[in-house]
Amino acid sequence: MVLKDWQDYYKARYLPAEEAVKLIKSGDRVCFTYGREPLALGLALAARKGELEDVKIFARTPSIDFGWYDPGWEDSFKVTISYVLPLVREAMAERRVDFIPGGLLGITADCSVISDIDVLLIELSPPDEHGFCSFGASVWGKKKAIQYARIVIAEVNQNLIRTYGDNLIHVSAIDYFTEHVSGGGVPGGSDLLGRKTQEPGQVEKAIAEYIGNIVNDGDCLQIGVGSTAEWVARLGVLDSKADLGWHSETTPRGAIKLAREGVITGNHKKINRGKFITMAVGGGDKEDMDFVNNNPMFELYDADYVLDPRVISANDNVMSINSAVAVDLTGLIAAESIGSMIVSGPGGQLAFAIGAQLSAGGRFVNALPSTAMDGKISRIVPQLQEGTVVTVPRTLADIVVTEYGLARLRGKSLRERALELISISHPDFRARLRAEAEKLFWP
């Protein structure tokens, strides 16, 4: 219910972060949603190490180092994550944190966890004149979590942008508020997904060039999180395109610039025409964020909408571009693990693989360097290593890109796929891959 006298409610529910986290008791289940993590609340909660026992932390996209990923915190905080980012890879490898395998396929992920939250910690903008707060650059999973949480504590951040779409919540839906603190040197305190900006090498440039050559004017783009795919938006290979659309779970660096410069217009989209549709805007500079702020072109919606393959495929010429860790000779796509070691998460790949196949003129692209470990290992492999998570089944594989070219797999036999993939593998591994392919697919 929207309160008429919301200003009084808002003021009465304002607490220092240290007081707000005292609402958390031993044994509680505490949830951080996807996107930015509330820094003041996280630090205040971490300061209760030793005082609290068996608090279960659910961190969706762990990007701020609050301490509880380190050894010695387990008595106070037991952590479960939904996406493996660089900050937690060591903890994951050493099994100090648990993991929720899942993915986003037209629903808000992890509903079974969301429905059993004691305390939800989120970031919000200050309320407007009607008492509505913005979720800022990410609406990802937040509204549904608010519905299920017993207590909701919001950290009010003056710097959060406001967007259109379904990205507002009234103060009456929040139980308590506290003031945001700035990053102040805390690792991961400023970037949506806590990843550093790196310079591209020749491999990334070559891959981006190949992908740019198959993007057509009017295509509706999705570019997933990943060090290889993200460069497509940043290296200029799309700058000469016209009237591209955007419907994607996240927004990598470079995408907002394409909208600012009129490359992304959405003018040919069948639904949400003229709109830039996403769940989260990440990695942009101040100029990007100023452009998005209060701009009706940008609409943020949750996974229930953005990752519904029926919604995705309602647009023609969907061009879905994602990164992979490895691809086997049949087209099995691995983007989450190396063997049983989880290194990332599925994101929206499966949803977009389905949506792109259903879209008239749609294409699904996976990009990866041909080798890993300084050229010692081929990423094109005869068979995936035992324990490797298959992110996209071979039945949905379409186009695979390395720095050596494109392999087109859709509609092709196992033998044809093997030959296509070997042709884009590193030359040092081609003879070995051909020999393995002959054993697997020929008499």
Buried (B, 14 or more C-beta within 10 A) or exposed (E): EEBEEBEEBBEEBEBEBBEBBBBBEEEBBBBBBBBBBBBBBBBBBBBBBEEBEEBBBBBBBBBBBBBBBEEEBEEBBBBBBBBBBBBBBEBBEEEBBEBBEBBBBBBBBBBEBBEBBBBBBBBBBBBEEEBBBBBBBBBBBBBBBBEBBEBBBBBBBEEBBBBBBBBBBBBBBBBBBBBBBEEEEBEBBBBBBBBEEEEBEEBBBBBBBBBBEBBEEBBBBBBBBBBBBBBBBBBEBBEEBEBBBBBBBBBBBBBBBBBBEEBBBBEBBBBBEEBBBBBBBBBBEEEBBBBBBEBEBBBBBBBBBBBBBEBBBBBBBBBBBBBBBBBBBBBBBBBBBBEEBBBBBBBBBBBBBBBBBBBEBBBBBBBBBBBBEEEEBBBBBBEBBEEBBBBBEBEBBBBBBBBBBBBBBBEBEBBBBBBBBBBBBBEEBBEEBEEBBEEBBEE
